[in-house]
Amino acid sequence: MNTIRLILKRYAFLLLLPLSGCTLFDMELQKKYDYEHKTLDPNINITARQFLETRSYESATNTKDTVFKWMRKGLDYAGIDLAAYEKQGMTFIFLHNDAVRVYDSKTKKTSAGLWVDFPIVTGPINPVTGVLPTRIAEKWEDYPKEDVKNLFLYLMIQGTYNFNNIPLSNMVVQTMLPPGSIASRKSLLGFFNGGTGFDQEGKMELRIVNNDDLAPIMINDKTKNRSGGYIATNAIVHVYGTTIYPYRLPKPL
Protein backbone atom coordinates (compact mmCIF):
# COMPACT_ATOMS: atom_id res chain seq x y z
CA MET A 1 0.00 0.00 0.00
CA ASN A 2 2.86 2.39 0.82
CA THR A 3 4.42 1.62 -2.55
CA ILE A 4 1.17 2.52 -4.32
CA ARG A 5 0.96 5.84 -2.41
CA LEU A 6 4.55 6.64 -3.35
CA ILE A 7 3.87 6.00 -7.04
CA LEU A 8 0.76 8.16 -6.98
CA LYS A 9 2.61 11.05 -5.30
CA ARG A 10 5.58 10.78 -7.65
CA TYR A 11 3.44 10.93 -10.78
CA ALA A 12 0.57 13.09 -9.53
CA PHE A 13 1.97 16.03 -11.47
CA LEU A 14 1.02 14.27 -14.68
CA LEU A 15 -2.63 14.67 -13.80
CA LEU A 16 -2.21 18.42 -13.63
CA LEU A 17 -0.82 18.82 -17.11
CA PRO A 18 -3.18 20.41 -19.65
CA LEU A 19 -4.35 17.73 -22.02
CA SER A 20 -5.48 19.70 -25.04
CA GLY A 21 -3.02 20.78 -27.70
CA CYS A 22 0.03 19.21 -26.03
CA THR A 23 2.06 16.06 -26.05
CA LEU A 24 3.43 13.92 -23.26
CA PHE A 25 6.81 12.29 -23.79
CA ASP A 26 6.33 12.86 -27.54
CA MET A 27 2.98 11.02 -27.49
CA GLU A 28 -0.03 12.94 -28.70
CA LEU A 29 -2.75 13.06 -26.03
CA GLN A 30 -5.58 14.46 -28.06
CA LYS A 31 -6.26 14.32 -31.72
CA LYS A 32 -8.83 16.50 -33.40
CA TYR A 33 -11.22 14.88 -35.81
CA ASP A 34 -14.56 15.62 -37.38
CA TYR A 35 -17.34 13.37 -36.09
CA GLU A 36 -19.35 11.80 -38.84
CA HIS A 37 -22.70 10.30 -37.87
CA LYS A 38 -23.52 7.08 -39.69
CA THR A 39 -26.63 4.92 -39.58
CA LEU A 40 -26.24 1.28 -40.54
CA ASP A 41 -28.23 0.43 -43.63
CA PRO A 42 -30.63 -2.44 -42.85
CA ASN A 43 -31.11 -3.18 -46.55
CA ILE A 44 -29.10 -6.27 -47.49
CA ASN A 45 -30.02 -5.99 -51.20
CA ILE A 46 -30.48 -9.72 -51.70
CA THR A 47 -33.40 -12.09 -51.17
CA ALA A 48 -33.91 -13.90 -47.89
CA ARG A 49 -32.99 -17.10 -49.72
CA GLN A 50 -29.66 -15.65 -50.84
CA PHE A 51 -29.01 -14.37 -47.32
CA LEU A 52 -29.50 -17.91 -46.05
CA GLU A 53 -27.54 -19.64 -48.79
CA THR A 54 -24.51 -17.36 -48.67
CA ARG A 55 -24.13 -17.80 -44.90
CA SER A 56 -24.77 -21.50 -44.47
CA TYR A 57 -22.52 -23.97 -46.27
CA GLU A 58 -18.82 -23.57 -46.91
CA SER A 59 -17.75 -22.89 -50.48
CA ALA A 60 -14.77 -21.63 -52.42
CA THR A 61 -15.94 -18.07 -51.80
CA ASN A 62 -17.21 -18.64 -48.26
CA THR A 63 -14.94 -20.54 -45.90
CA LYS A 64 -15.91 -19.03 -42.54
CA ASP A 65 -19.37 -17.42 -42.49
CA THR A 66 -21.59 -20.45 -41.86
CA VAL A 67 -23.80 -19.12 -39.05
CA PHE A 68 -26.94 -20.65 -40.62
CA LYS A 69 -25.42 -24.07 -41.31
CA TRP A 70 -27.60 -26.03 -38.87
CA MET A 71 -30.73 -24.22 -40.00
CA ARG A 72 -29.91 -25.12 -43.60
CA LYS A 73 -29.30 -28.77 -42.65
CA GLY A 74 -32.71 -28.85 -40.98
CA LEU A 75 -34.42 -27.40 -44.04
CA ASP A 76 -32.67 -29.94 -46.26
CA TYR A 77 -33.76 -32.81 -44.03
CA ALA A 78 -37.35 -31.55 -43.88
CA GLY A 79 -37.48 -31.28 -47.66
CA ILE A 80 -38.44 -27.62 -47.65
CA ASP A 81 -37.80 -25.95 -51.01
CA LEU A 82 -35.66 -22.86 -50.44
CA ALA A 83 -37.86 -21.09 -52.98
CA ALA A 84 -40.12 -20.48 -49.97
CA TYR A 85 -37.61 -17.84 -48.88
CA GLU A 86 -38.14 -15.94 -52.12
CA LYS A 87 -41.81 -15.30 -51.42
CA GLN A 88 -42.80 -11.64 -51.22
CA GLY A 89 -44.35 -9.95 -48.20
CA MET A 90 -43.02 -12.32 -45.54
CA THR A 91 -41.11 -12.17 -42.26
CA PHE A 92 -38.61 -14.97 -41.78
CA ILE A 93 -37.15 -16.11 -38.49
CA PHE A 94 -33.63 -17.41 -39.07
CA LEU A 95 -31.91 -19.75 -36.62
CA HIS A 96 -28.31 -18.96 -35.81
CA ASN A 97 -26.27 -22.12 -35.20
CA ASP A 98 -26.47 -21.48 -31.44
CA ALA A 99 -30.26 -21.74 -31.58
CA VAL A 100 -29.94 -25.32 -32.78
CA ARG A 101 -26.90 -26.52 -30.86
CA VAL A 102 -24.14 -25.00 -28.76
CA TYR A 103 -21.16 -27.33 -28.76
CA ASP A 104 -18.93 -27.35 -25.68
CA SER A 105 -15.41 -28.09 -26.92
CA LYS A 106 -14.23 -29.00 -23.40
CA THR A 107 -16.85 -31.65 -22.69
CA LYS A 108 -17.26 -32.42 -26.39
CA LYS A 109 -21.02 -32.36 -25.95
CA THR A 110 -23.94 -30.22 -27.06
CA SER A 111 -24.72 -27.99 -24.08
CA ALA A 112 -27.59 -25.76 -25.21
CA GLY A 113 -30.02 -25.04 -28.01
CA LEU A 114 -33.07 -26.67 -29.52
CA TRP A 115 -31.53 -30.16 -29.43
CA VAL A 116 -31.12 -29.83 -25.65
CA ASP A 117 -34.51 -28.22 -24.96
CA PHE A 118 -36.37 -30.72 -27.18
CA PRO A 119 -34.51 -33.94 -26.30
CA ILE A 120 -35.33 -37.30 -27.84
CA VAL A 121 -37.61 -39.56 -25.79
CA THR A 122 -35.98 -42.95 -25.21
CA GLY A 123 -38.69 -44.83 -23.32
CA PRO A 124 -41.90 -44.66 -21.30
CA ILE A 125 -42.22 -42.71 -18.07
CA ASN A 126 -40.50 -44.44 -15.17
CA PRO A 127 -43.39 -45.54 -12.89
CA VAL A 128 -41.23 -45.13 -9.80
CA THR A 129 -39.63 -41.75 -10.44
CA GLY A 130 -42.24 -40.35 -12.80
CA VAL A 131 -39.39 -39.19 -15.05
CA LEU A 132 -39.50 -39.44 -18.82
CA PRO A 133 -36.13 -40.78 -20.06
CA THR A 134 -34.56 -38.64 -22.77
CA ARG A 135 -31.28 -37.95 -24.51
CA ILE A 136 -29.93 -34.89 -26.29
CA ALA A 137 -30.47 -34.98 -30.04
CA GLU A 138 -27.33 -35.44 -32.10
CA LYS A 139 -28.70 -34.62 -35.55
CA TRP A 140 -31.88 -33.38 -37.25
CA GLU A 141 -32.56 -36.93 -38.39
CA ASP A 142 -33.25 -37.89 -34.76
CA TYR A 143 -36.59 -36.07 -35.12
CA PRO A 144 -39.48 -37.10 -37.36
CA LYS A 145 -39.26 -35.22 -40.64
CA GLU A 146 -42.79 -33.83 -40.23
CA ASP A 147 -41.91 -32.27 -36.86
CA VAL A 148 -38.88 -30.50 -38.33
CA LYS A 149 -40.87 -29.32 -41.32
CA ASN A 150 -43.61 -27.89 -39.11
CA LEU A 151 -41.05 -26.17 -36.92
CA PHE A 152 -39.62 -24.29 -39.89
CA LEU A 153 -43.08 -23.48 -41.25
CA TYR A 154 -43.78 -21.86 -37.88
CA LEU A 155 -40.77 -19.61 -38.43
CA MET A 156 -42.26 -18.23 -41.66
CA ILE A 157 -44.63 -15.36 -40.88
CA GLN A 158 -47.22 -14.03 -43.29
CA GLY A 159 -46.78 -10.26 -43.62
CA THR A 160 -43.85 -7.94 -42.97
CA TYR A 161 -43.07 -7.13 -39.34
CA ASN A 162 -40.15 -5.00 -38.28
CA PHE A 163 -39.17 -2.51 -35.60
CA ASN A 164 -41.39 0.11 -37.22
CA ASN A 165 -44.67 -1.81 -36.83
CA ILE A 166 -44.19 -4.27 -33.96
CA PRO A 167 -45.70 -2.75 -30.78
CA LEU A 168 -44.59 -2.90 -27.15
CA SER A 169 -47.52 -5.17 -26.33
CA ASN A 170 -48.01 -8.55 -27.96
CA MET A 171 -49.38 -8.64 -31.46
CA VAL A 172 -50.59 -11.93 -32.93
CA VAL A 173 -49.33 -12.90 -36.39
CA GLN A 174 -50.12 -15.83 -38.67
CA THR A 175 -47.37 -18.26 -39.63
CA MET A 176 -47.21 -20.83 -42.42
CA LEU A 177 -47.76 -23.68 -39.94
CA PRO A 178 -51.05 -25.45 -40.77
CA PRO A 179 -53.57 -25.05 -37.90
CA GLY A 180 -54.08 -28.20 -35.88
CA SER A 181 -50.52 -29.50 -36.40
CA ILE A 182 -49.48 -31.97 -33.70
CA ALA A 183 -45.88 -32.82 -32.80
CA SER A 184 -45.00 -36.46 -32.34
CA ARG A 185 -43.92 -37.75 -28.95
CA LYS A 186 -40.58 -38.86 -30.32
CA SER A 187 -39.16 -35.76 -28.62
CA LEU A 188 -40.10 -33.68 -25.60
CA LEU A 189 -41.68 -31.12 -27.93
CA GLY A 190 -44.68 -33.44 -28.21
CA PHE A 191 -45.31 -33.09 -24.48
CA PHE A 192 -45.39 -29.27 -24.50
CA ASN A 193 -48.39 -27.00 -25.06
CA GLY A 194 -50.90 -29.47 -23.69
CA GLY A 195 -49.37 -32.33 -25.63
CA THR A 196 -49.67 -30.69 -29.06
CA GLY A 197 -46.21 -29.19 -29.32
CA PHE A 198 -47.30 -26.58 -31.88
CA ASP A 199 -49.63 -23.61 -31.67
CA GLN A 200 -53.01 -24.98 -32.68
CA GLU A 201 -53.88 -21.87 -34.70
CA GLY A 202 -50.45 -21.62 -36.28
CA LYS A 203 -50.00 -18.20 -34.70
CA MET A 204 -47.14 -16.39 -32.99
CA GLU A 205 -46.87 -13.38 -30.70
CA LEU A 206 -44.37 -10.60 -31.32
CA ARG A 207 -43.51 -7.55 -29.25
CA ILE A 208 -40.67 -5.06 -28.77
CA VAL A 209 -38.99 -5.18 -25.36
CA ASN A 210 -38.63 -1.58 -24.21
CA ASN A 211 -36.34 -2.15 -21.22
CA ASP A 212 -33.25 -2.97 -23.24
CA ASP A 213 -30.95 -0.64 -25.15
CA LEU A 214 -31.12 -2.96 -28.14
CA ALA A 215 -34.94 -3.13 -28.06
CA PRO A 216 -35.09 -6.80 -29.03
CA ILE A 217 -38.07 -8.52 -30.61
CA MET A 218 -39.61 -11.08 -28.29
CA ILE A 219 -41.31 -14.20 -29.64
CA ASN A 220 -44.11 -15.72 -27.56
CA ASP A 221 -42.98 -13.90 -24.39
CA LYS A 222 -39.98 -16.21 -24.25
CA THR A 223 -37.21 -15.70 -26.83
CA LYS A 224 -35.37 -12.48 -27.79
CA ASN A 225 -33.69 -12.02 -31.15
CA ARG A 226 -29.93 -12.09 -31.57
CA SER A 227 -30.06 -9.54 -34.37
CA GLY A 228 -32.89 -8.30 -36.53
CA GLY A 229 -34.37 -5.83 -38.93
CA TYR A 230 -32.64 -7.16 -42.03
CA ILE A 231 -34.56 -5.87 -45.03
CA ALA A 232 -34.19 -8.34 -47.88
CA THR A 233 -35.52 -7.54 -51.33
CA ASN A 234 -38.57 -9.71 -50.69
CA ALA A 235 -39.00 -9.95 -46.92
CA ILE A 236 -37.90 -9.05 -43.40
CA VAL A 237 -35.42 -11.30 -41.58
CA HIS A 238 -34.81 -11.59 -37.84
CA VAL A 239 -32.12 -13.88 -36.42
CA TYR A 240 -32.46 -15.81 -33.15
CA GLY A 241 -29.69 -17.50 -31.19
CA THR A 242 -31.69 -19.49 -28.62
CA THR A 243 -34.53 -22.00 -28.75
CA ILE A 244 -37.85 -20.79 -30.10
CA TYR A 245 -40.85 -22.61 -28.65
CA PRO A 246 -43.43 -22.95 -31.44
CA TYR A 247 -46.53 -21.99 -29.46
CA ARG A 248 -47.95 -19.07 -27.53
CA LEU A 249 -47.83 -19.26 -23.76
CA PRO A 250 -51.25 -19.61 -22.08
CA LYS A 251 -52.55 -16.35 -20.64
CA PRO A 252 -53.89 -16.12 -17.06
CA LEU A 253 -57.66 -15.95 -16.78
Secondary structure, DSSP 4 states (H G I P E B T S, - for coil): -HHHHHHHHHTTHHHHS--TT-EETTEES-------------B--S-HHHHHHTTTS--SS-SS--TTHHHHHHHHHHT--GGGGG-SSEEEEEE-HHHH-EEETTTTEEEESHHHHSPEE-SSPPTTT-PPPEE---SGGGS-HHHHHHHHHHTEEES---TTT--SS-EEEEBSSPTT----TTBGGGGSGGGT-S-TT-EEEEEE-TTSTT-PEEETTTEE-SEEEEE-SSEEEEEE-S---SSPPPPP-
